[in-house]
Amino acid sequence: MPTLDWLDRQAAFSTANKTATHVLRPHAAGHVFGDAAAARDNLLIQGDNLQALKALLPFYRGQVKCIFIDPPYNTKSAFEHYDDNLEHSQWLSMMLPRLQVLRDLLREDGSIWVTIDDNEGHYLKVMMDEVFGRKRFIATIVWQSRYSRSSDTAISISHNFIHCYAQNPDNWKLTRNRLQRTSAQEKQFSNPDNDPRGPWRAIPWDAPNIRANLSYPIITAKGSVRHPPPGRCWSRTEPQWLDMVSNGKAYFGKNGDGAPSFKQYLDDAPPIVPNTWWSHDEAGHTDESKKEIQALFGTDSTFGTPKPERLLQRIIHIATNPGDLVLDSFLGSGTTAAVAHKMGRRWIGIEMGEHATTHCTPRLQKVIDGEQGGISAAVGWQGGGGFQLLQLGAPLFDEQGDIHPEVRFADLAAFIWMRETGTALPVQAASGPLPLLGVHEGTAYYLLFNGILGDRRPASGNVLTTAVLQALNELCGHDGPKVIYGEACRLGDARLKAEGISFKQLPHAVPR
């Protein structure tokens, strides 16, 4: 497969692995907004997005249904909130590790959508082919982001691109949602014959290729015999055609003697398949998005490249269902989180700048309060829910390789489970209070750390002794093989072998 080459390409491929995994902690500016129970489902994180994505991996690996990102376009223009003036190679090196971690966060039935323009759009496509695999490419959507023309350019730019990839394209095609018809699209249906079943449109009965079982004669309403056009066949079997005839759906044109077709009634017509051209009247435009921001924050508030809520509504509708998890690691003004919240999706937003607290937090608070801008009326939004505001804490391991003092049981448990199993740690395991993290492919994984046993055994139960092993067997025993992480082990090799235990000493045995 062709690959993209640039300065420091090899170093960029190792950036994600070399980035330390940090813990996530409540933000100093506040923690829970809105309903506390609902807030557990939605996270707003302030911090470097690569570090934040790495912090999410132990808890959300393979859990995100839809990723939308609107990264800096590298347009060599000065944005107030972004340094969008990276050299080409720097931009590619910035994007690659983030895409790698985002790939690992996607669910098996998930998809990723990335907006971009002509400056880096085609390079990004090649990079995403390499990161996700060309077979996972779904389409590049052309979004008509502007409806007016600019007179100061050779050719006025009217569009942005949206690259879409899915983890499993064949299954995703079957499970993604279709779009509701617009009023303009409904005008394709009419009722010239006053059919009591309402408006309809004629769908041709022929199809490409030649198949013997689909090449039967058809008698028109006036008695003529019709055969498939040259090089084609009928689209369905003869019994299916006769069923159309008996149900009054067969149609041969105004004169009753034309090519066979059938009536598709508006009431029976399925939602439409998304296509790659998204006009501004269907998906919004940049002027609309700027007005949305000004309505939220005042006319003096500007943001370089906000996206309209209707654009995010369209993507989230196609890619998710209520309750699914949506992630945006370039959250910007908070549009993705706001739209996901209004549509009943769980969400995670990451923003490194001050506007995580000056823009995103107040905007999402307004959403909770029931603000009526953007898509609110269209989806019947009246407010509710909540979210957590988090920030990056210490790395799991300090410069000497020791576990950082700020690390808690849930932080280390999720990291170890992910490294051992390649999956996200179940929520109940991360919260304790048992040292059993779970059973994966027949092996049980235990962590003795931070006094999880809560007693007076050596090092608060962090050392594997006979008494601690007995407690483990009584509290959360397992008949098969066991992997136990702890500060030290006082059992001999023979005892460990007899008990089916593989002991791994903290912190040095933790796979990084």
DOTOR-545057 format. One record per atom (N, C-alpha, C): x, y, z. Coordinates in steps of 0.001 Angstrom, whole numbers, plus 500000, padded with zeros to 6 digits. Each point is the difference from the previous one (the first is absolute). Layout:
<rs>
XYZ;...
</rs>
This chain:
<rs>
500851498807500000;499149501193500000;500885501240500000;499703500990499167;500785501239500015;499918500676501370;501112500578500422;500032500682501292;500494501426499809;499759500803500995;500403501402499993;501328500130500736;500913500771499445;501297500195500641;500177501479500318;500580500271501145;500263501379500392;501133500020501024;500515501161500266;501072500160500971;499523499522501373;500801499160500650;499696499464501339;498819499036500001;499729499387498860;498894499029499931;500210498857500997;501183499430500046;500247498856500880;499809500373501465;500458501177500358;499823500437501385;498523500174500329;499222500475499018;498568500210500234;499288498691500300;500463498899499397;499355498711500218;500220499465501409;500995500501500696;500244499532501368;499528500995501059;499491501155499558;499600501039500953;498910499520500948;498984499338499460;498887499564500840;500471499041501089;500843499028499624;500489499024500983;500871500658501059;500753501028499618;500900500654500938;499291501015500898;498785500368499638;499265500966500812;499525499339501290;500344500595501116;499641499423501298;498492499993500195;499540498980500713;498589499931500368;499783500767501295;499169501023499939;499699500827501167;498685499568500621;499778500442501206;498718499780500659;499101501193499730;498708499807500115;499027501065499860;499467500365501381;499937501287500264;499590500472501312;498957501109499870;499167500213501018;499044501112499967;500707501334499763;499389500858499222;500596501285499643;499930500961501186;501010500835500113;500041500968501091;498872501015499911;499479500231498774;498930500982499811;498618499445500318;499919498754500381;498719499353500253;500014498617499415;499104499161500470;500055498613499583;498708499539499351;498901500017500732;498734499479499503;499049501151499672;499443499970498806;499036501000499557;498694499292499666;498895500529500489;498718499374499741;499761498809500904;499208499062499511;499637498822500774;501215499108500235;500293499693501253;501214499258500345;500005498599499415;498858499321500015;499939498633499468;500226499995498492;499359500939499296;500170500079498546;501399500461499621;500657500764500874;501319500550499699;501044498913499811;499770498824500566;500981498917499847;500182499583498548;498988500249499172;500046499552498605;500717500963499074;500240501239500426;500507501031499102;501224500677500609;501085500063499226;501261500536500508;500492501140499126;500303501122500621;500706501100499345;501390500065500622;501030499803499178;501373499896500502;500823501154499452;500660500719500895;500925501040499576;501408499445500062;500723500118498892;501375499524499974;500424499613498597;501288499749499823;500534499532498724;499206498790499538;499520500042498755;499074498932499615;500663498647499805;501277499949499666;500657498697499907;500129499377501389;500420500794500977;500093499486501368;498620499613500533;498999500795499678;498646499693500475;499473498721499350;500278499815498724;499569498778499335;500681498772500607;501276500124500299;500700498889500655;499395499717501376;499600501065500711;499382499814501317;498648499293499897;499316500180498868;498695499375499807;500101498531499606;501104499611499372;500112498651499452;499685498892501004;500555500032501214;499717498889500924;498519499843500333;499231501076499906;498592499947500371;499063499914498798;500456500461498819;499098500104498859;500524499325498734;501038499218500100;500513499300498817;498884499148499385;499764500203498703;498981499230499318;498580500319500408;499755501187500580;498673500327500525;499300501139499252;500691500743499149;499436501210499395;499300499654498689;498736500377499883;499229499684498788;500295500966498863;500197501272500334;500235501002498949;501047501000500465;501015500205499180;501003501037500227;499828501062498924;499872501241500425;500020501126499071;501111500926500444;500871500381499072;501015500996500324;500082501033498882;500257501219500416;500165501137499089;501365500610500315;501081499335499540;501344500451500380;500368501299499303;501042500679500495;500503501176499280;500317499632498559;499634500864499077;500135499681498579;501376500320499416;500913500563500828;501324500368499508;499901500980498827;499215501050500201;499755500951498920;500936501203500010;500951499994500940;500939501118500151;499267501312500300;498875499878500694;499284501186500451;500014500037501515;499933501184500558;500100500149501455;498612499932500614;499720498932500722;498740499869500715;500218500424501449;498960500558500575;500114500478501381;500244498851500965;499328498877499779;500038498914500977;500918498850499597;500538500000498797;500838498894499548;501255500542499312;501075499268500123;501168500258499173;499818499177498736;499383500626499002;499703499280498761;501050500351498943;501239500098500413;501068500414499097;501167499011500106;499674498723499979;501028498973500087;500564499716498613;501260499714499950;500578499542498746;499366498664499638;500036499675498706;499330498797499510;500454498745500757;501299499817500146;500498498801500683;499602499990501462;500026501159500639;499596500080501396;498526499645500155;499190500472499050;498574499709500060;499755498494499879;500676499362499064;499841498556499828;500466499249501244;501115500460500586;500509499345501207;499089500241501198;499270501106499987;499029500250501064;498780499090499842;499538499815498779;498774499244499766;500184498495500173;501126499463499557;500162498538499970;499783499331501348;500727500375501069;499796499283501262;498589500156500557;499371501112499752;498636500188500487;499033499074499277;500190499844498704;499165499060499250;500227498562500468;501233499674500348;500285498644500467;499243499690501288;499993500938500944;499300499757501261;498490500032499778;499531500897499167;498565500045499691;499542498678499401;500797499409499151;499667498687499417;499789498965501102;500845500022501015;499894499006501076;498787500236500888;499463501206499987;498826500305500809;498693499614499318;500033499785498676;498779499717499254;499434498625500319;498685499931500073;499302498735500117;500106499211498703;499741498701500079;500040499166498803;498996500485498962;498886500592500454;499001500524499072;500051501521499925;501156500575500336;500135501444500045;500512500613498712;499963501337499958;500479500739498829;500668501287500446;500895500519499159;500679501264500263;499765500931498825;499748501266500310;499713501034499005;500953501168500257;500738500421498970;501007501054500150;499760501072498949;499777501242500447;499837501111499066;501364500582499651;500131500452498759;501274500528499522;499729500776498716;500962500812499560;499839500706498729;501089499558499032;500147500748498894;500924499588498946;501460500047500409;500361500787501002;501409500151500344;500633498679500417;499312499224500821;500550498727500467;499061498818499746;498859500262499365;498988498965499874;500470498726499337;500762500114498920;500406498812499261;501146499262500706;500863500779500661;501043499363500810;499367499258501186;498997500616500601;499322499361501119;499337498701499559;499425499987498815;499367498775499490;501011498866499906;501170500274499470;501027498957499878;500450499535501389;500163500947500928;500395499633501361;498934499139500671;498743500365499829;498934499219500617;499890498618499365;500287499896498713;500062498677499372;501019499115500704;501138500591500355;501061499230500647;499646499660501445;499395500942500719;499684499765501414;498817499050500152;498940500225499227;498776499211500157;499903498843499020;500714500110498860;499900498995498951;499058500471498904;500431499846498742;499194500486498880;498639499319499935;499928498761500456;498729499270499946;498970500569500970;500468500819500950;499067500588500959;499488501374499567;500448500455498848;499538501285499475;498551499878499536;499163500934500445;498598500011499587;499782500994498867;500357501254500215;499776501025498988;500652501296500435;500234500875499031;500352501386500289;498797500861499633;499444500643501001;498808500820499808;500425501422499653;499327500597499071;500229501403499642;498880500814500640;500379500789500983;499029500838500718;500078501428499469;498884500525499531;499944501372499491;499983500960501192;501192500323500459;500131500798501217;499708501476499785;500063500466498747;499709501401499692;498987500072498867;499083500951500090;499014500189498930;500287501246499164;500908500851500483;500344501212499260;501339499811499303;500289500873499060;501256499937499243;500950501088500463;501273499666499996;501024500981500352;500592500576498719;500132501323499950;500502500657498794;501509500216500028;500658499646501107;501436500273500096;500835498737499787;499425498955499403;500749498785499685;499786499639498545;500919499179499462;499868499583498607;498757499148499807;499783499063500923;498792499178500013;499484499982501425;498778500407500175;499435500111501341;499747498606500589;500493499785501212;499852498713500675;498634499932500679;499263498959499734;498657499856500554;499839498790500905;501051499203500178;499797498728500673;501137499651500950;499729499088500894;500989499254500774;499777498518499713;500997499195500367;499868498548499898;499704499413501376;499368498841500014;499850499198501218;500370498570499633;501158499535500474;500409498612499761;499328499101501024;499391498926499553;499307499068500885;500571498602499851;500370499407501126;500491498614500053;499193499239501051;499834498705499790;499300499153500961;500857498784500318;499929499543501240;500779498835500404;499609498771499194;498732499834499737;499505498846499252;499012500502498954;500482500404498826;499138500665499020;498771499200499586;500141498677499818;498860499205499547;498872500016501024;500336499801501258;498975500042501040;499480501422500225;500910500977499912;499601501385500229;498966500440498973;500155499529498765;499040500335498941;498597499526500367;499912498890500723;498707499434500373;499409500665501239;500870500557500842;499519500527501282;499930501518500051;500686500700499093;499931501456500032;498583500439499686;499643501169500468;498643500507499829;499863500795498706;498840499889499389;499687500807498825;499470501371500430;499806500861499018;499544501365500262;498524500152499658;499309500807500773;498616500297499697;499924500887498743;498962499801499241;499828500802498779;499665501450500333;500549500900499223;499643501408500141;498706500265499248;499413501159500226;498764500355499293;500237500065498494;501198500446499599;500319500043498565;500069498590499418;500562499063500761;500091498622499520;498628499334499967;499104500399500888;498651499430499996;499210500445498774;500410501110499379;499314500483498809;500231499072498806;500939499037500120;500191499016498938;498796499057499920;499194499987501049;498807499156500031;498781500838499626;499139499452499188;498776500691499606;498866498976499890;498820500466499663;498850499101499910;499141500370498789;500551499821498789;499275500431498797;498729499194499732;499901498783500529;498818499164499749;499066499928501198;500226500903500987;499154500040501206;499948498652500716;501118499351500058;500093498721500713;499623500231501462;499073499212500547;499578500216501395;501111499750501016;501070499341499545;501110499737500926;500974501172500089;499708501070499285;500786501207500142;501093500169498970;500878501015500170;501059500300499035;500930498808499775;500487499895498765;500891498898499639;500951500468498909;500993499173499739;500894500223498853;500264498660499342;500309500041498713;500227498780499238;501463499577500106;500212498736500375;501349499432500098;500173498985498873;500974500188499091;500182499051498883;500193498566500499;499491499052499234;500089498580500386;501264499337499457;500716500636499066;501184499356499421;501242500314500818;501044499167499792;501248500108500757;501170499581499119;501249500362500382;501156499629499175;500223498484499959;500744499549498978;500417498608499805;498876499154499417;500346498763499701;499045499057499424;499970498753500866;498833499680500531;499823498782500797;498781499270499487;500160498724499728;498935499221499361;498715500020500814;500129499881501331;498792499943500833;499330501359500161;500645501053499479;499422501350500067;499742500555498602;499753499110499043;499810500420498604;498694499468499418;498950500033500759;498672499515499617;499226501091499246;498959499629499226;499173501005499315;499009500650500959;499690501269499727;499023500750500789;498933500555499056;498740499838500383;498886500493499191;499589501375500531;499980500998499116;499620501356500415;498491500102500207;499564501152500498;498570500206500239;499199499950498703;500632500273498855;499314499973498704;500238498704499240;500673499034500645;500139498688499382;501298499771499250;500879500968499924;501277499803499324;500928499156500867;500942499319499343;500985499178500711;501304500783500106;500519500087501191;501255500715500241;501064499027500513;501214500130499428;501164499250500471;501029501002500530;500965499550500804;501006500941500517;500753500687498867;500406501245500156;500802500686498982;501292499235499738;500633500192498857;501245499293499679;501062500204501089;500631498906500412;501064500056500997;499504500146501427;498662499916500207;499460500162501345;499025498870500309;499544499962501231;498997499030500423;498993500723500880;498976499294500470;499093500602500956;500647499987501379;499557500894500864;500662500161501300;499588498938501012;498824499340499760;499525498996500944;499350498849499242;499583499000500715;499479498786499373;498586500202499460;499547499038499175;498657500086499432;498907499954501069;500105499118501019;498970500045501054;499930501356500701;501159500661500170;499977501322500621;499301501022499096;500196499849498671;499299500911499084;498490499762500038;499613498749499991;498574499686500038;499361500500501294;500794500031501080;499496500543501259;499763501500499860;500902500687499292;499804501431499734;498710500220499211;499768499151499002;498801500129499171;498739499808500849;499996498944500825;498806499704500797;499723501079501041;501058500697500446;499833501064501003;499766501367499378;499885500046498674;499721501263499336;501178500946499958;501211499471500141;501184500851499995;500724500031498651;499609499123499062;500648499982498684;499630501267499237;500979500569499260;499777501251499284;500748499948498679;499299500427498917;500585499937498661;499996501364499313;500085501056500771;499996501329499423;498586500511499756;499903501249499557;498700500644499827;499134499289498974;500633499410498962;499207499356498951;499731498526500298;500537499484501121;499732498617500384;500753498970499204;500943500431499155;500702499053499141;501516500217500029;500504500740501004;501421500302500074;500796498925500736;501257500326500294;500866499064500723;499427499736501392;500058498759500467;499411499688501313;500751500677501144;499224500474500955;500546500577501231;498998499693501106;500307500448501188;499043499780501088;499884501261500832;498864500118500684;499747501165500820;500649499849501375;500829500957500343;500524500083501371;499283501162500669;499212499686501029;499212501018500676;500844500737501033;499711501270500154;500754500819500956;499916499418501407;498830499504500353;499836499450501348;500832498738500211;500337499302498914;500768498756500103;501475500188499672;500350501183499494;501371500214499540;500966500022501185;501100499272499911;500972500009501106;500759501320500039;500601500335501154;500889501171500039;501081499867498932;500618501097499644;500926499993498863;501423499667500441;500745499397499102;501403499677500246;500817501290499923;500868500275500962;500850501207499909;500868499955498754;500231501151499410;500923500063498871;501192500884500361;500868500250499039;501250500710500294;499905501505499755;498844500492499605;499826501445499805;499037500513501052;500519500838500911;499178500568501064;499882501500499765;498863500416499502;499803501413499696;499799500800501287;500228501297499904;499914500852501189;498586500080500545;498988499822499132;498634500077500507;499612498749500786;500763498909499832;499734498774500746;500906499851501230;501240500451499901;500975499753501065;500557501272500621;499455501145499663;500480501238500586;501232500548499298;500454501161500439;501137500665499382;500726500838501045;501125500570499621;500852500697500968;499346501267500541;499252500726499191;499310501191500509;498998499603501088;499334498902499773;499040499496500988;500697499667501312;501152499361499907;500711499604501216;500517501210500764;500452501021499279;500470501207500680;498856500706500722;498826499993499392;498836500606500651;499613499203501244;500156498675499940;499708499175501172;500932500354501149;501292500192499692;500980500351501037;499691501377500570;499665500956499127;499705501353500470;498734500034500851;499040499135499669;498779499943500804;500294499466501399;501015499146500102;500358499419501297;500891500923500813;500939500686499328;501037500732500726;500061501492499681;499086500496499192;499994501420499676;500588500276498635;499656501139499453;500436500347498639;501489500249499890;500662500299501117;501443500226499959;500790498704500059;499321498887500246;500687498717500123;500271499434498618;501232499639499757;500381499397498724;500735498700500260;499862499097499062;500721498743500065;500324499620498576;501248499646499731;500496499869498632;499165499158499060;499739498765500369;499324499094499075;498938499163500705;498992500613500608;498958499178500634;499204499241498946;499464498870500387;499154499220499103;498544500140500446;499071500063499045;498590500175500361;499446498752500682;499053500202500883;499421498861500710;499319499033499038;499450500506498902;499320499104499058;500973499015499354;501253500416499780;500991499091499438;500272498851500960;500199500323501278;500253498958500990;498766499138500215;498820500607499948;498777499216500139;499924498935498909;500344500367498794;499937499072498863;500966498837500201;501234500318500398;501008498955500201;499605499078501148;499614500592501128;499666499196501175;498757499154499735;499040500532499237;498819499212499653;500384498775499161;500840500202498993;500403498894499129;500787498947500777;500899500451500871;501004499103500579;499622499385501332;498961500506500685;499737499553501361;498508499850500267;499711499432501163;498646499924500540;500029500567501417;498839500364500545;499993500533501368;500732499094500976;500795500625500866;500788499264500982;501391499660499546;500289500082498689;501347499717499502;500966501100500430;501293499675499944;501044500921500439;500625500710498809;500048501335500066;500587500854498966;501218500699500588;501081500084499230;501236500624500488;500494501034499002;500451501139500517;500631501049499195;501232500470500756;501174499767499426;501245500361500683;500551501349499544;499282500697499118;500302501387499631;498708500784500214;499542500089501231;498631500421500280;499708501430499593;501007500876500004;499787501373499550;499002500739500868;498907500434499402;498987500753500728;498978499104500690;500127498687499829;499126499068500710;498802499503499217;499975500215498686;498820499650499212;499678498509500063;501003499145499825;499739498558499983;499351499545501299;500555500436501124;499443499603501295;498582500537500173;499770501235499578;498672500601500147;498955499232499195;500344499668498755;499054499285499140;499781498574500504;501083499317500374;499862498647500525;499108499989501234;500169500988500868;499199500091501219;498517500176499656;499714500903499083;498605500245499612;499372498774499332;500821499169499365;499492498830499294;499989498741500860;500302500151501291;499917498858500894;501145499024499878;501151500465499538;501201499169499946;500908500329501180;500812499038500412;501071500281500947;501153500633499220;500837500786500680;501042500686499249;501255500233500831;501113500117499282;501287500407500569;500567501079499095;500349501133500573;500617501086499241;501329500375500623;500998500236499160;501339500374500465;500384501332499372;500443500923500821;500432501304499509;501146500483500869;501108500390499365;501189500326500787;500052501468500419;499320500886499280;500133501418500281;499144500467501159;500133501283500331;499220500588501073;498502499956499705;499652499953498707;498586500010499675;499301498692500361;500731499015500540;499333498851500617;499120500480501151;500487501051500691;499221500551501107;499289501292499623;500535500748499027;499368501273499640;498902499845498946;500054498945499188;499005499782498960;499222498701500201;500740498882500061;499328498694500023;499148499813501253;500582500287501167;499259499776501242;498724500839500065;500071501320499771;498743500767500044;499019499603498911;500496499629498822;499086499575498935;499235498746500411;500715499018500581;499344498761500405;499095500217501201;500349500952500850;499091500362501088;498700500576499437;500113500800498954;498804500544499344;499158498869499399;500670498998499440;499268498859499447;499205499310501099;500642499765501139;499319499380501139;498804500837500435;500165501319499924;498929500912500416;498872500102498976;500222499402498803;498934499974498999;500075501051498934;501197500504499655;500094501035498965;499354499505498700;499414500937499251;499182499654498849;500638500362498662;501330500148499973;500668500274498737;500291498714499243;500609500160498806;500435498836499230;498873499040499693;500202498728500351;499043498948499652;498951499766501088;499987500813501043;499144499735501152;498540499775499615;499445500899499194;498594499858499613;499781498754499161;500957499699499111;499846498844499102;499961498682500756;500734499910501110;500047498740500756;499165500061501273;499282501125500212;499158500132501169;500767500109501308;501148500675499950;500841500087501196;499431500996501001;499892499554501259;499490500857501064;500961500112501180;501184499397499895;500978500079501081;500090498717500787;501001499959500900;500200498843500858;501357499366499806;500288499011500847;501279499295499914;501095500706500770;501224499582499767;501136500589500684;501297499546499375;501112500529500499;501318499592499512;501038500263501072;501146499360499835;501139500209500881;501065500809499277;500618500929500699;501143500742499486;501251499429500642;500900499476499165;501207499343500486;501234500676499436;501137499720500619;501275500454499471;501021498882500179;501101500120499288;501048498993500088;500744500121501320;500181498867500657;500801499960501212;501391499481499711;500581499354500975;501369499498499876;500051498798499061;501184499716499427;500163498748499262;499953498823500973;499631498828499495;499953498814500868;501350499706500620;501057500222499227;501354499669500455;500882501243499934;500815500188501027;500878501163500018;501259499728499194;500945500940500023;501196499880499180;500861498810500393;499877499524501220;500762498838500460;499270498687499705;498818500082499435;499236498799499700;499139499529501149;499950500744501097;499157499637501137;498583500523499789;499055499372500658;498615500441499916;499873501342500700;499417500966499307;499887501344500547;499090499995501229;500321500788501019;499185500022501219;498540500371499780;499703500735498929;498616500401499737;499147498864499438;500644498921499546;499269498920499330;499156499238501007;498748499734499618;499081499255500836;499747498621499394;499311499168500776;499768498618499575;499344499944498619;498958500808499777;499280499951498728;500905500354498828;500912500962500192;500905500410498922;500901498846499579;500659499387500990;500946498930499697;499268498745499547;498848499717500584;499238498810499629;499611500046498526;499494501136499554;499575500121498607;501183499877499057;501135500575500385;501189499943499151;500497498565499874;500099499292501114;500486498616499976;499058499103499209;498709500160500224;499026499169499278;500105500219498492;500135501255499572;500118500276498577;501262499381499421;501130500127500739;501255499455499499;499972498478499936;499316499366500923;499945498543500031;498986499439499007;498872500671499829;498910499423499213;499712500733498701;500489501241499864;499696500788498815;498591500549499974;499324499991501147;498626500497500080;499875501012501126;498881500713500006;499736500963501063;499524499270501245;500398500502501151;499608499393501264;498538500298500288;499203498976500359;498608500263500370;499917501021501132;498991500847499960;499886501087500962;499963499492501424;499265498907500249;499882499511501367;501330499500500543;500871499479499132;501307499528500453;500892501170500381;499911501084499234;500845501159500273;499652500648501338;498737499901500386;499586500651501239;500194499129501235;500440498758499805;500241499111501125;498688499524500598;499956499548501275;501128500037500939;500848498729499999;499768499072499056;500743498750499992;501248500118499134;501047499236500341;501225500039499198;499892499225498696;498916499230499798;499825499279498743;499537500980498922;500826500176498978;499642500905498914;499020499350499039;500135498707499807;499116499285499088;500665498742499502;499270499237499197;500503498769499396;499970500182498489;501133499772499375;500122500162498549;500602498735499408;499213499356499104;500439498762499348;500494498968501009;499264499883501117;500270498972500996;500989500373501078;500671501143499868;500992500442500984;499426501144500828;500150499892501320;499540501057500901;501151500944500298;499704501290500037;501020501018500249;499673500730501299;500989500081500885;499848500630501306;501011501129500144;499635501021500761;500914501097500312;499976500264501502;501176499879500629;500168500340501409;500709501346500051;499212501039500254;500560501354499910;499127500955500796;500655500963500632;499315501088500686;499067499504501098;500401498902500657;499213499490501115;498627499521499608;499872499359498829;498685499598499520;499321499023500947;500800499206500742;499384499071500943;499592500679501308;500533501206500222;499559500803501121;500197499361501350;501111499312500205;500224499372501307;501445500200500434;500441499233500979;501333500208500583;501006498958499555;499743499353498916;501006499077499469;501199500824499529;501119499345499687;501189500757499570;499683500984498890;500440501234500192;499789501077499025;498528500105499614;499102499868500988;498550500106499783;499492499005498961;500613498825499974;499555498986499060;500600500136498627;500993500860499820;500631500171498694;501079498947499743;500330499200501005;500998498941499886;499271498663499981;500341499146499041;499351498691499897;500601499045501028;499231499695501019;500373499047501040;498946498904500037;500219499008500866;499014498937500152;498661500567500451;500041500950500950;498759500593500492;499293500796498911;500765500734499210;499395500778498920;499407499069498952;500708498922499645;499476499053499024;498701499374500500;499958499683501269;498789499437500576;498847501000499890;500298501274500264;498970501037499889;499509500142498557;500937499925499053;499614500094498595;499078498851499619;500350498784500436;499191498835499656;498610500076500625;499929500575501196;498700500108500667;499147501105499390;500644501106499656;499249501150499487;499660499874498522;500951499551499219;499837500003498537;500879498931499382;499793498761500390;500831498904499517;499748499649498547;500938499275499432;499907499578498600;500696498658499868;499354499042499347;500543498652499899;501097499876498957;500063500912499066;500990499911498936;501264500769500313;500820500251498976;501241500759500188;499731501412500474;500967500524500772;499856501338500584;501269500802499770;499841501270499686;501107500950499938;499772501000501113;500976500134500905;499849500895501146;501113501033499985;499614501273499960;500946501103500110;500033500460501456;501213500224500515;500140500486501361;501383500553500241;500207500576501203;501295500607500309;501081498948500231;499620498859500556;500965498933500268;499246498693500187;500752498882499971;499406498683500169;500827499198501010;499323499417500988;500688499193501002;499685498519499848;499417499633498869;499731498597499714;501106499448499105;500381498751500223;501045499377499193;499499499605498624;500948499687499125;499647499637498624;499097498772499952;500276499024500855;499197498770500005;498548500309500371;499811500862500993;498645500361500414;499288500771498884;500706500918499382;499397500754498909;499578499084498862;500848499048499652;499684499071498917;498797499145500364;499969499530501245;498892499154500453;498675500766499963;500063501300500288;498779500812500019;499648500580498631;500859499744498999;499761500534498664;500152501494499924;500973500541500776;500176501446500107;501243500451499244;499848501039499213;501127500725499428;500059501338500717;501038500204500827;500110501243500766;500848501009499239;499531501266499987;500717501069499314;500166501156500993;501259500399500174;500305500998501023;499812501411499469;499325500814500808;499823501415499671;501247500775500398;500359501027499220;499361500444498762;500643499433498740;501145499322500181;500858499715498859;499445498938499069;499098499137500493;499427498962499151;498816500496499183;499573501233500253;498863500523499242;500435500277498568;499357499356499027;500387500284498603;499662501420499612;500979500726499488;499783501421499675;499569500162498550;
</rs>
